[in-house]
Amino acid sequence: MRREAGVGTSALLEYAAGVAEGTLVLRARGIEAETHLAYAGLHELLRPVTSEVDRLPPAQARALQAALGLVDATGPDRFLVSAAVLSLLAQAAESTPSGTYVLLTRRLVRSKASPQA
């Protein structure tokens, strides 16, 4: 959902998340202090499902674990990270109805290091 600031997008998304009983809702808003950290928004978004990372194909799991700072590694492959995120979201959707939203604030899109969400 893309709207101008101040038109109630946040309130609408919060309402939708609140009435989504029995549904896994993944969300990320971004924290200004973390704008310089690569993948900070992604870490926030995926926090509820990080326990499922081990079920990913090994290369995807390693890349995502590196991106999220769960293992000591250098510069994960962004394409593997992207594939891992898609696989992880698909896994989560198999086990429980789920919805994902990212409220793209300037804090999430301002990073110059790597995509955050």
N, C-alpha and C positions, 0 to 999 in steps of 0.2 A: 504494500500500500504506500503510495507516495502522495503526500499532501504538503501544503505550505505549513510552516510552523504556526501554532496557535489556533488551529481549526478543530482540535479535539481528537486527533489521531491517537495520541497516547491513552486518553480516557477510553476510547472505543476499544483499543486493543486490550487494555486492562480489564474492561468489562467482559470481553469475549473470553479471555483467559479465566476469569472468575466463574463463568457459567459453564465452562467446559469440564464438567464432572466426569471422572473416570478417564480423562485424557491427559497424556503427557504433554505439557506445554513447555517448549524450550524458548527462552527469550534472552536477548542481550540488549543492553542500553549503552554501554560504554561508560568508562570513568575517565574524566579529563586527565587525571594523573597518569593514566596508562596509555595515552595516545602515542607515546614513543615506543611502546612495547609491541613487537610483531605478534600477531595472533591473539592479543589480549581479548578482543571481542569474541573470537571464536572459542577461546577457553571459557568465557562466561556463558556462551550459548550452549556449549556441549557438557558443561559441568555435571548435569544430572545423568548423563549417559556414559561418562568416561569409564565406568566399570565394564562396559561392553566392548571396549577397544580391543581387548585380547581375542575377540571372536572374528576380527577382521583378518583378511589375508596378511601374512607376516610383513610384507613390504609396506603395505598401507598402515598397518598398526605401528610400525617403527617410525614412519614419517609423521603420523599424527601425534604419537607420543613425544617426538622431538619438538614438533611445533607447539605443543601445549606445555612443554617443559617438564614432562613426566619422566624423561630419561635424559641423561647427559649426552647430547649430540650436537653437531654443528649443522647449520643451515639445511633444513629439510627441503626436499624437492616439492615445490608448490603444486605440481600436477598430482603427485602422489597424495599430498595432503588433501587436495580437492576431491580426489577419488575416494579417499578414506572418509571424508565427511559425508559424501553421498551414500557410501556403503553403511556408515554408522546410522544415518537417519533412516535408511531403508530397514535396517535391523530393528531399530526402535519402533518403527511403524508396524512391523510384523508382530511384535509382542503386545503392543497396546495402541489403541488409537492415539494419534499424536498430531500436534500442530506446532509449527515453528514460525516465529516472527522475530524480525530484527528491526528495532526502531533505529533507523539510521540517523543518528545525530551527527553533528559535526565532529564529535569526539570519536566516533567510529570510522569516519571517512577521512580524517585529517592525517593519519599516520603516513609517513613516507617510507617506512621500513618494508612492510609486507602487508598484504590484505589482512584485515582483522576479522572480518566476518563475511 
